[in-house]
Amino acid sequence: MKEPQIDDVKKLLKDSLPPAHGAELGRDLWPEMLQRLDQHTLRVPWWDWALLATVAAALCFFPGIIPALLYHL
Amino acid sequence: MELLERFAAGDVDAFEALFRQHQGEVFRWLMRIVRNTAVAEDLTLETFWRMHRAHARFDPSMGNCGAWLRRIATNAAIDHLRHAHREVPLPDDLPATAQQPPGEQLELRREILRAMNKLSPRLRVVVLLALVEEEPYERIAEALGISESAVKLRVFRGVRILRKTLSEAGVHP
């Protein structure tokens, strides 16, 4: 393909799509970033909850394992 | 300790300083690709989120945080374009051109957007950055993690597809 053919398409694109050079960020995004960081810091993975529920259920149904558990802790 | 070293060590204050320093630059870069304010803002957050998650892999001796962010932002934009599968929105929120296009011009613009939409996200990004935004090939190559000759090749391929699609629609550039 020759350069003039690229230039033709370039001109057509530039006429139809104005370049975004002047676009400026109108607000500070840090508060939203902080929110996202906090959400992910506090989030506990589902398998941790599942493990906790399994241990709690085991302790309820088989209280005999409590001394064994304490011994291993 | 330098800001970049503190960031690499996981210091949130250093991350905030880098965020405030680079958020405008990242947003402007993303606007050139996605051409929509709301999407560019979301992707700016996504870019910094990815940066934060990868802080341990950042090498402060490289020193060029801006280039690293442009690379992350470009990948985030390509991921967005790949999953969005929708037409490039008309750039309503971009500054208007000198003369408002009449009906015929609007139809032409629609055809061009349709043709752009036929390009794969990787080609579309290169065509937009190289031909519309006139970014240097070197900068595009750096942002995509490819060579300058690969950028040229993508421009050629993109233009060839655009010409074919536009010709089929009766538009002859």
gemmi code that builds the backbone of each chain (N, CA, C; Angstrom):
import gemmi

chains = {
    "A": [
        ("MET", (0.844, -1.205, 0.000), (0.000, 0.000, 0.000), (0.881, 1.257, 0.000)),
        ("LYS", (0.464, 2.240, -0.788), (1.280, 3.448, -0.898), (0.901, 4.459, 0.179)),
        ("GLU", (1.874, 5.334, 0.479), (1.660, 6.371, 1.507), (0.427, 7.248, 1.231)),
        ("PRO", (0.213, 7.696, -0.065), (-0.959, 8.553, -0.319), (-2.276, 7.882, 0.059)),
        ("GLN", (-2.325, 6.531, -0.096), (-3.557, 5.819, 0.252), (-3.802, 5.887, 1.762)),
        ("ILE", (-2.720, 5.811, 2.529), (-2.843, 5.934, 3.982), (-3.268, 7.363, 4.331)),
        ("ASP", (-2.660, 8.336, 3.640), (-2.996, 9.739, 3.898), (-4.464, 10.041, 3.606)),
        ("ASP", (-5.008, 9.405, 2.560), (-6.428, 9.611, 2.224), (-7.322, 9.137, 3.367)),
        ("VAL", (-7.023, 7.943, 3.877), (-7.827, 7.388, 4.986), (-7.639, 8.242, 6.228)),
        ("LYS", (-6.404, 8.678, 6.449), (-6.098, 9.517, 7.606), (-6.925, 10.805, 7.572)),
        ("LYS", (-6.999, 11.428, 6.399), (-7.743, 12.675, 6.258), (-9.238, 12.428, 6.537)),
        ("LEU", (-9.730, 11.340, 5.975), (-11.139, 10.984, 6.166), (-11.456, 10.760, 7.656)),
        ("LEU", (-10.549, 10.033, 8.330), (-10.750, 9.754, 9.759), (-10.691, 11.044, 10.573)),
        ("LYS", (-9.711, 11.866, 10.259), (-9.532, 13.104, 11.037), (-10.688, 14.077, 10.831)),
        ("ASP", (-11.281, 14.062, 9.620), (-12.427, 14.940, 9.347), (-13.652, 14.488, 10.142)),
        ("SER", (-13.751, 13.163, 10.339), (-14.951, 12.625, 10.991), (-14.800, 12.480, 12.492)),
        ("LEU", (-13.604, 12.168, 12.945), (-13.372, 11.972, 14.372), (-12.392, 13.034, 14.870)),
        ("PRO", (-12.877, 14.056, 15.553), (-11.938, 15.076, 16.032), (-10.956, 14.477, 17.033)),
        ("PRO", (-9.683, 14.831, 16.949), (-8.710, 14.307, 17.916), (-9.093, 14.695, 19.341)),
        ("ALA", (-8.738, 13.839, 20.280), (-9.137, 14.055, 21.682), (-8.074, 14.810, 22.473)),
        ("HIS", (-7.242, 15.574, 21.791), (-6.136, 16.268, 22.473), (-6.598, 17.134, 23.633)),
        ("GLY", (-7.720, 17.830, 23.459), (-8.145, 18.812, 24.464), (-8.884, 18.220, 25.652)),
        ("ALA", (-9.148, 16.910, 25.637), (-9.943, 16.305, 26.718), (-9.184, 16.366, 28.046)),
        ("GLU", (-9.846, 16.894, 29.056), (-9.208, 17.007, 30.368), (-10.061, 16.311, 31.417)),
        ("LEU", (-9.420, 15.758, 32.414), (-10.128, 15.116, 33.520), (-10.772, 16.210, 34.367)),
        ("GLY", (-12.099, 16.135, 34.504), (-12.809, 17.222, 35.181), (-12.863, 17.103, 36.693)),
        ("ARG", (-12.460, 15.975, 37.251), (-12.551, 15.813, 38.713), (-11.432, 14.916, 39.212)),
        ("ASP", (-11.258, 14.944, 40.533), (-10.225, 14.117, 41.154), (-10.798, 12.707, 41.365)),
        ("LEU", (-10.131, 11.702, 40.858), (-10.641, 10.325, 40.964), (-10.119, 9.595, 42.205)),
        ("TRP", (-9.276, 10.267, 43.002), (-8.683, 9.587, 44.153), (-9.732, 9.052, 45.146)),
        ("PRO", (-10.791, 9.832, 45.493), (-11.780, 9.272, 46.436), (-12.358, 7.928, 45.964)),
        ("GLU", (-12.610, 7.787, 44.661), (-13.138, 6.511, 44.134), (-12.084, 5.402, 44.187)),
        ("MET", (-10.845, 5.805, 43.953), (-9.753, 4.818, 44.025), (-9.618, 4.304, 45.457)),
        ("LEU", (-9.709, 5.238, 46.394), (-9.586, 4.896, 47.822), (-10.707, 3.941, 48.231)),
        ("GLN", (-11.917, 4.237, 47.727), (-13.084, 3.392, 48.010), (-12.822, 1.965, 47.494)),
        ("ARG", (-12.284, 1.881, 46.279), (-12.014, 0.567, 45.689), (-10.948, -0.183, 46.495)),
        ("LEU", (-9.934, 0.566, 46.943), (-8.868, -0.055, 47.745), (-9.448, -0.587, 49.057)),
        ("ASP", (-10.311, 0.227, 49.698), (-10.916, -0.166, 50.982), (-11.792, -1.402, 50.821)),
        ("GLN", (-12.599, -1.402, 49.748), (-13.500, -2.546, 49.506), (-12.703, -3.834, 49.379)),
        ("HIS", (-11.600, -3.759, 48.650), (-10.832, -4.981, 48.425), (-10.009, -5.377, 49.641)),
        ("THR", (-9.696, -4.376, 50.502), (-8.952, -4.698, 51.722), (-9.864, -5.436, 52.687)),
        ("LEU", (-11.130, -4.981, 52.776), (-12.055, -5.552, 53.749), (-12.701, -6.849, 53.261)),
        ("ARG", (-12.663, -7.085, 51.951), (-13.352, -8.252, 51.413), (-12.699, -9.560, 51.870)),
        ("VAL", (-13.528, -10.467, 52.408), (-13.020, -11.777, 52.828), (-13.431, -12.779, 51.747)),
        ("PRO", (-12.492, -13.552, 51.216), (-12.846, -14.517, 50.164), (-13.900, -15.509, 50.641)),
        ("TRP", (-14.749, -15.990, 49.725), (-15.868, -16.861, 50.098), (-15.407, -18.172, 50.724)),
        ("TRP", (-14.219, -18.645, 50.287), (-13.761, -19.936, 50.836), (-13.353, -19.802, 52.306)),
        ("ASP", (-12.949, -18.581, 52.720), (-12.639, -18.371, 54.144), (-13.912, -18.496, 54.976)),
        ("TRP", (-15.004, -17.895, 54.440), (-16.294, -18.004, 55.136), (-16.742, -19.470, 55.179)),
        ("ALA", (-16.548, -20.188, 54.090), (-16.945, -21.602, 54.028), (-16.159, -22.423, 55.049)),
        ("LEU", (-14.870, -22.124, 55.166), (-14.021, -22.840, 56.132), (-14.483, -22.565, 57.561)),
        ("LEU", (-14.780, -21.288, 57.809), (-15.244, -20.881, 59.147), (-16.558, -21.590, 59.483)),
        ("ALA", (-17.465, -21.647, 58.508), (-18.762, -22.296, 58.723), (-18.578, -23.791, 58.982)),
        ("THR", (-17.663, -24.418, 58.265), (-17.403, -25.857, 58.444), (-16.867, -26.129, 59.852)),
        ("VAL", (-15.924, -25.296, 60.280), (-15.334, -25.466, 61.626), (-16.396, -25.254, 62.689)),
        ("ALA", (-17.229, -24.202, 62.517), (-18.286, -23.919, 63.496), (-19.278, -25.079, 63.574)),
        ("ALA", (-19.656, -25.623, 62.418), (-20.596, -26.740, 62.384), (-19.988, -27.973, 63.038)),
        ("ALA", (-18.705, -28.217, 62.760), (-18.024, -29.378, 63.342), (-17.982, -29.263, 64.870)),
        ("LEU", (-17.719, -28.047, 65.364), (-17.652, -27.834, 66.817), (-19.020, -28.046, 67.464)),
        ("CYS", (-20.093, -27.628, 66.760), (-21.452, -27.779, 67.293), (-21.859, -29.259, 67.346)),
        ("PHE", (-21.604, -29.952, 66.261), (-22.079, -31.343, 66.172), (-21.140, -32.343, 66.867)),
        ("PHE", (-19.858, -32.015, 66.907), (-18.901, -32.929, 67.557), (-18.072, -32.149, 68.578)),
        ("PRO", (-18.686, -31.825, 69.747), (-17.950, -31.026, 70.746), (-16.705, -31.741, 71.270)),
        ("GLY", (-16.662, -33.050, 71.057), (-15.513, -33.831, 71.525), (-14.203, -33.430, 70.863)),
        ("ILE", (-14.292, -32.783, 69.721), (-13.037, -32.424, 69.020), (-12.411, -31.134, 69.583)),
        ("ILE", (-13.183, -30.430, 70.485), (-12.669, -29.164, 70.996), (-11.330, -29.355, 71.744)),
        ("PRO", (-11.248, -30.326, 72.694), (-9.949, -30.509, 73.377), (-8.821, -30.854, 72.396)),
        ("ALA", (-9.134, -31.677, 71.388), (-8.119, -32.055, 70.397), (-7.655, -30.829, 69.621)),
        ("LEU", (-8.631, -30.004, 69.262), (-8.317, -28.776, 68.506), (-7.431, -27.843, 69.344)),
        ("LEU", (-7.825, -27.692, 70.636), (-7.068, -26.811, 71.534), (-5.633, -27.355, 71.722)),
        ("TYR", (-5.547, -28.690, 71.811), (-4.231, -29.310, 71.986), (-3.338, -28.974, 70.799)),
        ("HIS", (-3.915, -29.046, 69.565), (-3.116, -28.784, 68.365), (-2.816, -27.291, 68.172)),
        ("LEU", (-3.673, -26.449, 68.722), (-3.422, -25.002, 68.622), (-2.287, -24.613, 69.591)),
    ],
    "B": [
        ("MET", (13.679, 7.583, 51.229), (13.420, 6.653, 50.121), (12.628, 7.373, 49.023)),
        ("GLU", (12.987, 7.108, 47.788), (12.305, 7.736, 46.646), (10.848, 7.295, 46.572)),
        ("LEU", (10.039, 8.128, 45.926), (8.603, 7.850, 45.787), (8.345, 6.483, 45.131)),
        ("LEU", (9.054, 6.214, 44.050), (8.837, 4.954, 43.317), (9.251, 3.737, 44.151)),
        ("GLU", (10.309, 3.900, 44.921), (10.755, 2.799, 45.785), (9.722, 2.543, 46.876)),
        ("ARG", (9.180, 3.638, 47.421), (8.162, 3.503, 48.471), (6.912, 2.835, 47.898)),
        ("PHE", (6.559, 3.213, 46.672), (5.389, 2.590, 46.022), (5.627, 1.092, 45.835)),
        ("ALA", (6.815, 0.746, 45.338), (7.142, -0.668, 45.097), (7.106, -1.472, 46.398)),
        ("ALA", (7.383, -0.772, 47.521), (7.362, -1.449, 48.824), (5.941, -1.538, 49.388)),
        ("GLY", (4.958, -0.960, 48.670), (3.557, -1.081, 49.092), (3.038, 0.083, 49.907)),
        ("ASP", (3.744, 1.213, 49.907), (3.325, 2.402, 50.668), (2.130, 3.077, 49.972)),
        ("VAL", (0.988, 3.164, 50.679), (-0.234, 3.717, 50.082), (-0.089, 5.229, 49.833)),
        ("ASP", (0.650, 5.925, 50.710), (0.850, 7.371, 50.510), (1.622, 7.640, 49.213)),
        ("ALA", (2.589, 6.790, 48.948), (3.362, 6.939, 47.699), (2.454, 6.656, 46.504)),
        ("PHE", (1.572, 5.660, 46.661), (0.630, 5.338, 45.580), (-0.290, 6.531, 45.324)),
        ("GLU", (-0.762, 7.156, 46.407), (-1.642, 8.330, 46.259), (-0.900, 9.464, 45.526)),
        ("ALA", (0.345, 9.679, 45.905), (1.131, 10.745, 45.244), (1.278, 10.458, 43.753)),
        ("LEU", (1.553, 9.204, 43.411), (1.700, 8.837, 41.994), (0.363, 8.950, 41.271)),
        ("PHE", (-0.708, 8.571, 41.967), (-2.054, 8.654, 41.381), (-2.359, 10.107, 41.011)),
        ("ARG", (-2.148, 11.004, 41.992), (-2.458, 12.418, 41.747), (-1.560, 13.016, 40.659)),
        ("GLN", (-0.348, 12.540, 40.605), (0.616, 13.039, 39.617), (0.250, 12.597, 38.193)),
        ("HIS", (-0.282, 11.392, 38.053), (-0.453, 10.807, 36.716), (-1.901, 10.615, 36.261)),
        ("GLN", (-2.901, 10.872, 37.126), (-4.278, 10.542, 36.738), (-4.727, 11.301, 35.475)),
        ("GLY", (-4.348, 12.582, 35.374), (-4.748, 13.388, 34.212), (-4.132, 12.852, 32.922)),
        ("GLU", (-2.867, 12.501, 32.998), (-2.130, 11.996, 31.838), (-2.726, 10.654, 31.362)),
        ("VAL", (-3.042, 9.779, 32.334), (-3.624, 8.467, 32.001), (-5.011, 8.670, 31.381)),
        ("PHE", (-5.799, 9.583, 31.966), (-7.143, 9.860, 31.441), (-7.064, 10.356, 29.995)),
        ("ARG", (-6.150, 11.292, 29.739), (-6.020, 11.852, 28.380), (-5.619, 10.767, 27.380)),
        ("TRP", (-4.722, 9.881, 27.806), (-4.293, 8.785, 26.934), (-5.478, 7.869, 26.612)),
        ("LEU", (-6.262, 7.566, 27.637), (-7.412, 6.669, 27.441), (-8.504, 7.323, 26.593)),
        ("MET", (-8.663, 8.644, 26.745), (-9.658, 9.359, 25.923), (-9.324, 9.230, 24.442)),
        ("ARG", (-8.025, 9.206, 24.137), (-7.609, 9.072, 22.739), (-8.026, 7.723, 22.177)),
        ("ILE", (-8.155, 6.740, 23.057), (-8.502, 5.387, 22.583), (-10.004, 5.145, 22.642)),
        ("VAL", (-10.632, 5.446, 23.789), (-12.054, 5.082, 23.929), (-13.005, 6.223, 23.576)),
        ("ARG", (-12.512, 7.476, 23.622), (-13.258, 8.647, 23.161), (-14.601, 8.831, 23.870)),
        ("ASN", (-14.624, 8.482, 25.142), (-15.844, 8.638, 25.936), (-15.410, 8.929, 27.377)),
        ("THR", (-15.896, 10.047, 27.935), (-15.411, 10.507, 29.238), (-15.650, 9.486, 30.350)),
        ("ALA", (-16.883, 8.964, 30.436), (-17.219, 8.041, 31.532), (-16.366, 6.768, 31.458)),
        ("VAL", (-16.218, 6.242, 30.236), (-15.427, 5.015, 30.063), (-13.956, 5.299, 30.389)),
        ("ALA", (-13.460, 6.458, 29.943), (-12.057, 6.803, 30.208), (-11.811, 6.952, 31.710)),
        ("GLU", (-12.785, 7.501, 32.441), (-12.638, 7.633, 33.903), (-12.595, 6.251, 34.560)),
        ("ASP", (-13.518, 5.373, 34.145), (-13.536, 4.004, 34.694), (-12.219, 3.287, 34.416)),
        ("LEU", (-11.730, 3.451, 33.180), (-10.489, 2.766, 32.817), (-9.275, 3.385, 33.516)),
        ("THR", (-9.356, 4.679, 33.843), (-8.261, 5.296, 34.614), (-8.179, 4.622, 35.983)),
        ("LEU", (-9.338, 4.424, 36.607), (-9.366, 3.736, 37.911), (-8.851, 2.303, 37.765)),
        ("GLU", (-9.288, 1.627, 36.712), (-8.865, 0.242, 36.480), (-7.339, 0.174, 36.275)),
        ("THR", (-6.808, 1.168, 35.552), (-5.363, 1.216, 35.301), (-4.591, 1.316, 36.611)),
        ("PHE", (-5.029, 2.240, 37.483), (-4.319, 2.414, 38.753), (-4.547, 1.232, 39.690)),
        ("TRP", (-5.707, 0.594, 39.564), (-5.973, -0.599, 40.374), (-4.999, -1.718, 39.966)),
        ("ARG", (-4.826, -1.886, 38.645), (-3.876, -2.900, 38.156), (-2.456, -2.543, 38.581)),
        ("MET", (-2.159, -1.237, 38.549), (-0.825, -0.775, 38.953), (-0.586, -1.106, 40.427)),
        ("HIS", (-1.604, -0.857, 41.242), (-1.483, -1.108, 42.677), (-1.262, -2.597, 42.951)),
        ("ARG", (-2.025, -3.426, 42.222), (-1.896, -4.878, 42.440), (-0.519, -5.387, 42.014)),
        ("ALA", (0.095, -4.677, 41.048), (1.383, -5.141, 40.505), (2.564, -4.404, 41.132)),
        ("HIS", (2.333, -3.716, 42.266), (3.398, -2.855, 42.810), (4.688, -3.626, 43.101)),
        ("ALA", (4.531, -4.888, 43.520), (5.716, -5.669, 43.882), (6.572, -6.001, 42.655)),
        ("ARG", (5.934, -5.996, 41.470), (6.678, -6.325, 40.245), (7.327, -5.087, 39.615)),
        ("PHE", (6.984, -3.887, 40.151), (7.517, -2.657, 39.561), (8.978, -2.481, 39.971)),
        ("ASP", (9.813, -2.188, 38.975), (11.226, -1.981, 39.242), (11.496, -0.470, 39.283)),
        ("PRO", (11.735, 0.086, 40.500), (11.921, 1.543, 40.612), (13.119, 2.050, 39.812)),
        ("SER", (14.082, 1.188, 39.534), (15.266, 1.653, 38.801), (14.924, 1.997, 37.347)),
        ("MET", (13.794, 1.470, 36.840), (13.352, 1.825, 35.478), (13.007, 3.308, 35.420)),
        ("GLY", (12.463, 3.793, 36.529), (12.214, 5.223, 36.670), (11.050, 5.790, 35.889)),
        ("ASN", (10.627, 5.140, 34.796), (9.595, 5.724, 33.947), (8.214, 5.169, 34.279)),
        ("CYS", (7.617, 5.793, 35.280), (6.309, 5.340, 35.740), (5.236, 5.653, 34.685)),
        ("GLY", (5.400, 6.788, 33.996), (4.420, 7.208, 32.981), (4.298, 6.181, 31.854)),
        ("ALA", (5.430, 5.682, 31.378), (5.418, 4.687, 30.285), (4.765, 3.395, 30.759)),
        ("TRP", (5.066, 3.003, 31.986), (4.486, 1.773, 32.551), (2.971, 1.926, 32.643)),
        ("LEU", (2.532, 3.105, 33.096), (1.086, 3.357, 33.212), (0.403, 3.363, 31.850)),
        ("ARG", (1.085, 3.934, 30.847), (0.498, 3.952, 29.492), (0.309, 2.527, 28.983)),
        ("ARG", (1.278, 1.663, 29.298), (1.191, 0.256, 28.861), (-0.010, -0.411, 29.548)),
        ("ILE", (-0.139, -0.201, 30.859), (-1.262, -0.812, 31.599), (-2.582, -0.261, 31.063)),
        ("ALA", (-2.634, 1.071, 30.860), (-3.868, 1.720, 30.392), (-4.274, 1.198, 29.016)),
        ("THR", (-3.291, 1.022, 28.129), (-3.593, 0.537, 26.782), (-4.155, -0.880, 26.849)),
        ("ASN", (-3.556, -1.717, 27.688), (-4.071, -3.084, 27.834), (-5.483, -3.082, 28.410)),
        ("ALA", (-5.717, -2.184, 29.393), (-7.056, -2.099, 29.991), (-8.071, -1.655, 28.929)),
        ("ALA", (-7.670, -0.702, 28.080), (-8.569, -0.211, 27.020), (-8.861, -1.305, 25.998)),
        ("ILE", (-7.835, -2.078, 25.638), (-8.033, -3.174, 24.673), (-8.975, -4.222, 25.276)),
        ("ASP", (-8.781, -4.536, 26.552), (-9.686, -5.487, 27.235), (-11.120, -4.968, 27.190)),
        ("HIS", (-11.261, -3.666, 27.442), (-12.603, -3.054, 27.420), (-13.221, -3.175, 26.028)),
        ("LEU", (-12.463, -2.803, 24.997), (-12.988, -2.850, 23.620), (-13.343, -4.284, 23.225)),
        ("ARG", (-12.536, -5.229, 23.699), (-12.765, -6.636, 23.374), (-14.076, -7.130, 23.994)),
        ("HIS", (-14.337, -6.699, 25.217), (-15.539, -7.185, 25.907), (-16.777, -6.348, 25.601)),
        ("ALA", (-16.555, -5.085, 25.235), (-17.713, -4.203, 25.031), (-18.491, -4.594, 23.775)),
        ("HIS", (-17.782, -4.936, 22.682), (-18.435, -5.338, 21.424), (-19.520, -4.365, 20.990)),
        ("ARG", (-19.237, -3.108, 21.142), (-20.222, -2.142, 20.669), (-19.512, -1.108, 19.806)),
        ("GLU", (-20.296, -0.333, 19.103), (-19.707, 0.647, 18.200), (-18.969, 1.721, 18.975)),
        ("VAL", (-17.922, 2.242, 18.349), (-17.220, 3.370, 18.963), (-18.240, 4.489, 19.096)),
        ("PRO", (-18.494, 4.994, 20.310), (-19.516, 6.019, 20.425), (-19.124, 7.292, 19.669)),
        ("LEU", (-20.120, 7.970, 19.150), (-19.834, 9.246, 18.494), (-19.196, 10.158, 19.526)),
        ("PRO", (-18.121, 10.830, 19.194), (-17.400, 11.606, 20.200), (-18.118, 12.897, 20.600)),
        ("ASP", (-19.282, 12.731, 21.242), (-20.075, 13.893, 21.651), (-19.338, 14.771, 22.640)),
        ("ASP", (-18.621, 14.127, 23.571), (-17.998, 14.903, 24.630), (-16.604, 15.404, 24.261)),
        ("LEU", (-16.253, 15.280, 22.989), (-14.992, 15.851, 22.541), (-15.273, 17.225, 21.939)),
        ("PRO", (-14.279, 18.120, 21.967), (-14.517, 19.448, 21.416), (-14.986, 19.372, 19.966)),
        ("ALA", (-15.991, 20.173, 19.642), (-16.555, 20.132, 18.291), (-15.537, 20.616, 17.269)),
        ("THR", (-15.661, 20.095, 16.049), (-14.769, 20.544, 14.979), (-15.188, 21.941, 14.549)),
        ("ALA", (-14.359, 22.567, 13.725), (-14.605, 23.961, 13.340), (-15.996, 24.159, 12.753)),
        ("GLN", (-16.380, 23.211, 11.872), (-17.725, 23.350, 11.296), (-18.542, 22.103, 11.639)),
        ("GLN", (-19.755, 22.314, 12.049), (-20.636, 21.203, 12.423), (-21.017, 20.426, 11.164)),
        ("PRO", (-20.874, 19.117, 11.161), (-21.137, 18.391, 9.927), (-22.617, 18.374, 9.565)),
        ("PRO", (-22.929, 18.607, 8.302), (-24.327, 18.506, 7.879), (-24.741, 17.041, 7.776)),
        ("GLY", (-26.003, 16.779, 7.345), (-26.543, 15.423, 7.301), (-25.670, 14.430, 6.556)),
        ("GLU", (-25.172, 14.859, 5.391), (-24.347, 13.974, 4.571), (-23.067, 13.569, 5.312)),
        ("GLN", (-22.488, 14.563, 5.990), (-21.254, 14.316, 6.745), (-21.515, 13.362, 7.903)),
        ("LEU", (-22.712, 13.502, 8.510), (-23.073, 12.624, 9.627), (-23.164, 11.179, 9.159)),
        ("GLU", (-23.741, 11.006, 7.984), (-23.866, 9.661, 7.414), (-22.470, 9.079, 7.142)),
        ("LEU", (-21.578, 9.923, 6.643), (-20.197, 9.507, 6.379), (-19.515, 9.094, 7.680)),
        ("ARG", (-19.759, 9.886, 8.718), (-19.165, 9.592, 10.018), (-19.661, 8.243, 10.543)),
        ("ARG", (-20.944, 7.981, 10.334), (-21.520, 6.706, 10.761), (-20.847, 5.535, 10.039)),
        ("GLU", (-20.643, 5.732, 8.748), (-19.992, 4.673, 7.960), (-18.569, 4.444, 8.457)),
        ("ILE", (-17.893, 5.531, 8.776), (-16.513, 5.407, 9.254), (-16.483, 4.683, 10.605)),
        ("LEU", (-17.426, 5.038, 11.484), (-17.490, 4.361, 12.790), (-17.799, 2.881, 12.616)),
        ("ARG", (-18.671, 2.581, 11.666), (-19.014, 1.188, 11.399), (-17.758, 0.436, 10.900)),
        ("ALA", (-17.020, 1.100, 10.028), (-15.799, 0.481, 9.495), (-14.760, 0.299, 10.613)),
        ("MET", (-14.651, 1.287, 11.486), (-13.708, 1.199, 12.618), (-14.076, 0.029, 13.520)),
        ("ASN", (-15.381, -0.181, 13.662), (-15.872, -1.247, 14.531), (-15.539, -2.638, 13.982)),
        ("LYS", (-15.290, -2.687, 12.683), (-14.934, -3.982, 12.075), (-13.490, -4.370, 12.388)),
        ("LEU", (-12.706, -3.375, 12.801), (-11.306, -3.670, 13.128), (-11.231, -4.369, 14.475)),
        ("SER", (-10.252, -5.228, 14.635), (-10.052, -5.857, 15.944), (-9.583, -4.765, 16.911)),
        ("PRO", (-9.828, -4.930, 18.228), (-9.395, -3.887, 19.170), (-7.931, -3.499, 19.026)),
        ("ARG", (-7.066, -4.469, 18.780), (-5.621, -4.158, 18.664), (-5.328, -3.284, 17.444)),
        ("LEU", (-6.033, -3.534, 16.345), (-5.841, -2.697, 15.145), (-6.488, -1.331, 15.341)),
        ("ARG", (-7.681, -1.337, 15.973), (-8.413, -0.081, 16.161), (-7.599, 0.917, 17.002)),
        ("VAL", (-6.986, 0.372, 18.068), (-6.179, 1.232, 18.951), (-5.033, 1.860, 18.157)),
        ("VAL", (-4.362, 1.054, 17.354), (-3.218, 1.573, 16.584), (-3.685, 2.602, 15.551)),
        ("VAL", (-4.788, 2.308, 14.863), (-5.294, 3.239, 13.841), (-5.688, 4.572, 14.497)),
        ("LEU", (-6.388, 4.502, 15.622), (-6.804, 5.737, 16.301), (-5.590, 6.554, 16.760)),
        ("LEU", (-4.648, 5.868, 17.404), (-3.490, 6.594, 17.941), (-2.585, 7.127, 16.839)),
        ("ALA", (-2.378, 6.324, 15.793), (-1.432, 6.735, 14.744), (-2.043, 7.729, 13.771)),
        ("LEU", (-3.278, 7.484, 13.327), (-3.839, 8.314, 12.252), (-4.699, 9.472, 12.757)),
        ("VAL", (-5.493, 9.247, 13.793), (-6.361, 10.331, 14.287), (-5.595, 11.219, 15.268)),
        ("GLU", (-4.922, 10.578, 16.227), (-4.231, 11.361, 17.264), (-2.799, 11.734, 16.879)),
        ("GLU", (-2.316, 11.123, 15.823), (-0.958, 11.385, 15.317), (0.125, 11.234, 16.392)),
        ("GLU", (-0.021, 10.186, 17.195), (1.003, 9.867, 18.188), (2.200, 9.267, 17.444)),
        ("PRO", (3.418, 9.571, 17.894), (4.581, 8.963, 17.228), (4.550, 7.437, 17.358)),
        ("TYR", (5.014, 6.762, 16.312), (5.019, 5.285, 16.304), (5.784, 4.725, 17.510)),
        ("GLU", (6.835, 5.430, 17.881), (7.672, 4.968, 18.993), (6.859, 4.885, 20.291)),
        ("ARG", (6.044, 5.911, 20.510), (5.220, 5.974, 21.731), (4.128, 4.884, 21.709)),
        ("ILE", (3.559, 4.661, 20.525), (2.522, 3.621, 20.385), (3.153, 2.247, 20.630)),
        ("ALA", (4.331, 2.057, 20.058), (5.029, 0.773, 20.215), (5.306, 0.507, 21.692)),
        ("GLU", (5.741, 1.539, 22.385), (6.061, 1.414, 23.820), (4.796, 1.064, 24.618)),
        ("ALA", (3.682, 1.718, 24.260), (2.423, 1.491, 24.989), (1.857, 0.100, 24.735)),
        ("LEU", (2.163, -0.463, 23.572), (1.628, -1.793, 23.248), (2.638, -2.910, 23.508)),
        ("GLY", (3.864, -2.526, 23.795), (4.895, -3.529, 24.037), (5.279, -4.267, 22.775)),
        ("ILE", (5.258, -3.562, 21.631), (5.654, -4.170, 20.359), (6.688, -3.269, 19.680)),
        ("SER", (7.234, -3.729, 18.555), (8.245, -2.917, 17.863), (7.565, -1.863, 16.981)),
        ("GLU", (8.361, -0.873, 16.570), (7.825, 0.171, 15.685), (7.380, -0.411, 14.343)),
        ("SER", (8.139, -1.403, 13.857), (7.758, -2.002, 12.570), (6.431, -2.755, 12.702)),
        ("ALA", (6.187, -3.330, 13.886), (4.895, -4.013, 14.103), (3.754, -2.986, 14.120)),
        ("VAL", (4.041, -1.783, 14.635), (3.022, -0.722, 14.631), (2.701, -0.335, 13.189)),
        ("LYS", (3.763, -0.149, 12.372), (3.568, 0.223, 10.961), (2.734, -0.838, 10.247)),
        ("LEU", (3.058, -2.091, 10.535), (2.343, -3.210, 9.910), (0.860, -3.171, 10.282)),
        ("ARG", (0.596, -2.873, 11.558), (-0.811, -2.813, 12.006), (-1.544, -1.642, 11.361)),
        ("VAL", (-0.829, -0.521, 11.171), (-1.445, 0.633, 10.497), (-1.815, 0.234, 9.070)),
        ("PHE", (-0.890, -0.422, 8.367), (-1.158, -0.869, 6.989), (-2.365, -1.796, 6.946)),
        ("ARG", (-2.365, -2.782, 7.857), (-3.464, -3.757, 7.869), (-4.788, -3.068, 8.186)),
        ("GLY", (-4.758, -2.163, 9.164), (-5.968, -1.432, 9.556), (-6.510, -0.600, 8.412)),
        ("VAL", (-5.607, 0.113, 7.733), (-6.019, 0.970, 6.615), (-6.594, 0.129, 5.484)),
        ("ARG", (-5.962, -1.025, 5.228), (-6.446, -1.895, 4.149), (-7.887, -2.347, 4.454)),
        ("ILE", (-8.131, -2.770, 5.706), (-9.482, -3.227, 6.086), (-10.473, -2.056, 6.006)),
        ("LEU", (-10.032, -0.873, 6.485), (-10.920, 0.305, 6.445), (-11.298, 0.658, 5.008)),
        ("ARG", (-10.295, 0.669, 4.132), (-10.563, 1.014, 2.723), (-11.558, 0.034, 2.104)),
        ("LYS", (-11.367, -1.260, 2.408), (-12.234, -2.298, 1.844), (-13.662, -2.111, 2.371)),
        ("THR", (-13.791, -1.942, 3.700), (-15.124, -1.804, 4.295), (-15.821, -0.545, 3.779)),
        ("LEU", (-15.059, 0.550, 3.678), (-15.659, 1.808, 3.209), (-16.049, 1.711, 1.736)),
        ("SER", (-15.213, 1.042, 0.953), (-15.540, 0.878, -0.475), (-16.839, 0.097, -0.632)),
        ("GLU", (-16.989, -0.955, 0.180), (-18.214, -1.761, 0.120), (-19.449, -0.926, 0.485)),
        ("ALA", (-19.219, 0.078, 1.347), (-20.333, 0.940, 1.757), (-20.519, 2.120, 0.809)),
        ("GLY", (-19.719, 2.155, -0.256), (-19.856, 3.226, -1.251), (-19.070, 4.483, -0.917)),
        ("VAL", (-18.195, 4.393, 0.073), (-17.345, 5.547, 0.415), (-15.957, 5.264, -0.143)),
        ("HIS", (-15.484, 6.158, -0.990), (-14.165, 5.932, -1.587), (-13.186, 6.998, -1.134)),
        ("PRO", (-12.286, 6.582, -0.213), (-11.339, 7.581, 0.304), (-10.333, 8.019, -0.776)),
    ],
}
model = gemmi.Model(1)
for chain_id, residues in chains.items():
    chain = gemmi.Chain(chain_id)
    for i, (resn, *xyz) in enumerate(residues, 1):
        res = gemmi.Residue()
        res.name, res.seqid = resn, gemmi.SeqId(i, " ")
        for name, pos in zip(("N", "CA", "C"), xyz):
            atom = gemmi.Atom()
            atom.name, atom.element = name, gemmi.Element(name[0])
            atom.pos, atom.b_iso = gemmi.Position(*pos), 0.0
            res.add_atom(atom)
        chain.add_residue(res)
    model.add_chain(chain)
structure = gemmi.Structure()
structure.add_model(model)
structure.setup_entities()
